[in-house]
C-alpha cells in the first residue's frame, strides 16, 4: 500500500507540473492559436504576392512610359533590387508556412499512433486538408509571379528560387 501511495504522489506531482507548464489552457485554445498564426502567415504571404504583382505592373508600366518619354526614364523606374528582395522574403515566408503545416501533420500522425493505445483521437482531417490546400494555392500564386518576373530575377537567382519551390512542394507531397 505504501508503494501505491508513493507512486500516486509521484504521478500527482507530475500532473501538477504539466498543468503548471501549460498554464491551465485547454488544448482547443492552443489549436485555435496555432490556426490563427497560420492564417495570419498566409495573409501576410498573399499580401507579399500582391506587392510583387503591383511592383511588376508598375515596372511594366514605367517601361512603356519610358519608351514614349525618355526624360522620365530615371524617375519612373522602380529600384532593380526591390523585386528580388520581395520575392526572396515571400519564399522565406512560404517555407515557414510549410514548416507549420508539416509540424501539424507530425502532431496528427503522433495522435493517430497514440490512439492505438487508447488515447482520444480526433479523426477530422478537414482542418489539416484546408491548411494544405491554402498553402498550395499560395504556392502556385507565388510560383506564377516568380515565373512572370524571371527576366528581372536573372539567370543566377531564378534556378535557386525554382529549387526552393520544388523542395517546398515535394516535402508537402511526401509527408
C-alpha positions as semicolon CSV with decimal commas, in nm:
position;residue;x (nm);y (nm);z (nm)
1;X;0,000;0,000;0,000
2;X;0,292;0,232;0,070
3;X;0,429;0,166;-0,278
4;X;0,092;0,257;-0,431
5;X;0,074;0,573;-0,219
6;X;0,427;0,679;-0,326
7;X;0,351;0,614;-0,694
8;X;0,024;0,805;-0,665
9;X;0,204;1,103;-0,507
10;X;0,469;1,099;-0,782
11;X;0,205;1,088;-1,057
12;X;0,004;1,368;-0,898
13;X;0,323;1,577;-0,876
14;X;0,392;1,517;-1,247
15;X;0,034;1,604;-1,335
16;X;0,060;1,929;-1,139
17;X;0,388;2,015;-1,315
18;X;0,234;1,957;-1,659
19;X;-0,072;2,169;-1,575
20;X;0,151;2,444;-1,438
21;X;0,362;2,443;-1,754
22;X;0,058;2,466;-1,983
23;X;-0,097;2,744;-1,774
24;X;-0,427;2,556;-1,742
25;X;-0,524;2,633;-2,101
26;X;-0,727;2,369;-2,281
27;X;-0,585;2,200;-2,589
28;X;-0,851;2,361;-2,810
29;X;-0,712;2,704;-2,717
30;X;-0,363;2,605;-2,832
31;X;-0,504;2,464;-3,157
32;X;-0,705;2,779;-3,221
33;X;-0,399;2,993;-3,153
34;X;-0,196;2,782;-3,396
35;X;-0,467;2,813;-3,663
36;X;-0,475;3,192;-3,621
37;X;-0,095;3,214;-3,653
38;X;-0,106;3,005;-3,969
39;X;-0,390;3,214;-4,114
40;X;-0,201;3,534;-4,039
41;X;0,109;3,392;-4,208
42;X;-0,092;3,306;-4,519
43;X;-0,247;3,652;-4,528
44;X;0,097;3,809;-4,500
45;X;0,216;3,585;-4,784
46;X;-0,079;3,680;-5,003
47;X;-0,006;4,047;-4,932
48;X;0,355;3,992;-5,044
49;X;0,228;3,834;-5,366
50;X;0,007;4,140;-5,429
51;X;0,309;4,366;-5,363
52;X;0,514;4,169;-5,614
53;X;0,232;4,191;-5,869
54;X;0,197;4,566;-5,814
55;X;0,572;4,617;-5,843
56;X;0,583;4,412;-6,163
57;X;0,284;4,601;-6,307
58;X;0,445;4,931;-6,211
59;X;0,771;4,822;-6,370
60;X;0,595;4,723;-6,692
61;X;0,402;5,050;-6,698
62;X;0,719;5,251;-6,642
63;X;0,893;5,064;-6,925
64;X;0,606;5,151;-7,159
65;X;0,622;5,511;-7,037
66;X;0,998;5,521;-7,086
67;X;0,961;5,420;-7,449
68;X;0,730;5,717;-7,509
69;X;0,916;5,977;-7,299
70;X;1,288;5,913;-7,244
71;X;1,316;6,208;-6,999
72;X;1,104;6,022;-6,740
73;X;1,323;5,711;-6,762
74;X;1,518;5,766;-6,440
75;X;1,220;5,895;-6,240
76;X;0,957;5,628;-6,313
77;X;1,165;5,311;-6,294
78;X;1,149;5,130;-5,958
79;X;1,473;5,008;-5,798
80;X;1,608;4,690;-5,957
81;X;1,679;4,520;-5,624
82;X;1,332;4,569;-5,477
83;X;1,158;4,291;-5,672
84;X;1,414;4,015;-5,596
85;X;1,415;4,117;-5,230
86;X;1,034;4,097;-5,210
87;X;1,033;3,759;-5,382
88;X;1,304;3,620;-5,151
89;X;1,108;3,737;-4,846
90;X;0,791;3,576;-4,983
91;X;0,969;3,246;-5,049
92;X;1,110;3,254;-4,694
93;X;0,758;3,306;-4,555
94;X;0,629;3,023;-4,776
95;X;0,892;2,792;-4,627
96;X;0,791;2,896;-4,274
97;X;0,425;2,823;-4,352
98;X;0,530;2,485;-4,493
99;X;0,711;2,407;-4,168
100;X;0,395;2,488;-3,972
101;X;0,190;2,254;-4,190
102;X;0,447;1,975;-4,159
103;X;0,456;2,021;-3,781
104;X;0,078;1,988;-3,767
105;X;0,094;1,674;-3,983
106;X;0,351;1,524;-3,744
107;X;0,125;1,601;-3,448
108;X;-0,168;1,436;-3,625
109;X;0,041;1,127;-3,702
110;X;0,153;1,104;-3,339
111;X;-0,205;1,136;-3,215
112;X;-0,305;0,860;-3,454
113;X;-0,032;0,637;-3,309
114;X;-0,141;0,714;-2,953
115;X;-0,500;0,630;-3,046
116;X;-0,383;0,272;-3,089
117;X;-0,308;0,276;-2,716
118;X;-0,650;0,409;-2,625
119;X;-0,588;0,785;-2,630
120;X;-0,857;1,016;-2,764
121;X;-0,814;1,087;-3,134
122;X;-0,989;1,344;-3,347
123;X;-1,013;1,184;-3,688
124;X;-1,135;1,501;-3,860
125;X;-0,884;1,579;-4,133
126;X;-1,075;1,878;-4,273
127;X;-0,870;2,150;-4,094
128;X;-0,543;1,988;-4,197
129;X;-0,662;1,943;-4,554
130;X;-0,780;2,306;-4,571
131;X;-0,442;2,421;-4,442
132;X;-0,259;2,220;-4,709
133;X;-0,491;2,340;-4,986
134;X;-0,448;2,705;-4,883
135;X;-0,072;2,667;-4,874
136;X;-0,061;2,502;-5,217
137;X;-0,284;2,776;-5,360
138;X;-0,049;3,045;-5,230
139;X;0,246;2,839;-5,354
140;X;0,112;2,841;-5,710
141;X;0,034;3,213;-5,699
142;X;0,387;3,291;-5,585
143;X;0,536;3,050;-5,838
144;X;0,339;3,224;-6,113
145;X;0,473;3,564;-6,003
146;X;0,829;3,432;-5,997
147;X;0,797;3,287;-6,347
148;X;0,649;3,614;-6,474
149;X;0,940;3,806;-6,320
150;X;1,204;3,563;-6,446
151;X;1,370;3,829;-6,664
152;X;1,410;4,069;-6,371
153;X;1,544;3,793;-6,144
154;X;1,827;3,696;-6,374
155;X;1,990;3,367;-6,462
156;X;2,158;3,326;-6,124
157;X;1,867;3,378;-5,883
158;X;1,588;3,207;-6,080
159;X;1,727;2,848;-6,063
160;X;1,783;2,880;-5,688
161;X;1,427;3,002;-5,636
162;X;1,284;2,723;-5,851
163;X;1,484;2,470;-5,650
164;X;1,339;2,610;-5,326
165;X;0,989;2,593;-5,476
166;X;1,040;2,231;-5,577
167;X;1,163;2,146;-5,226
168;X;0,852;2,304;-5,069
169;X;0,612;2,116;-5,293
170;X;0,794;1,783;-5,275
171;X;0,814;1,790;-4,895
172;X;0,442;1,864;-4,872
173;X;0,356;1,579;-5,108
174;X;0,591;1,328;-4,945
175;X;0,474;1,390;-4,590
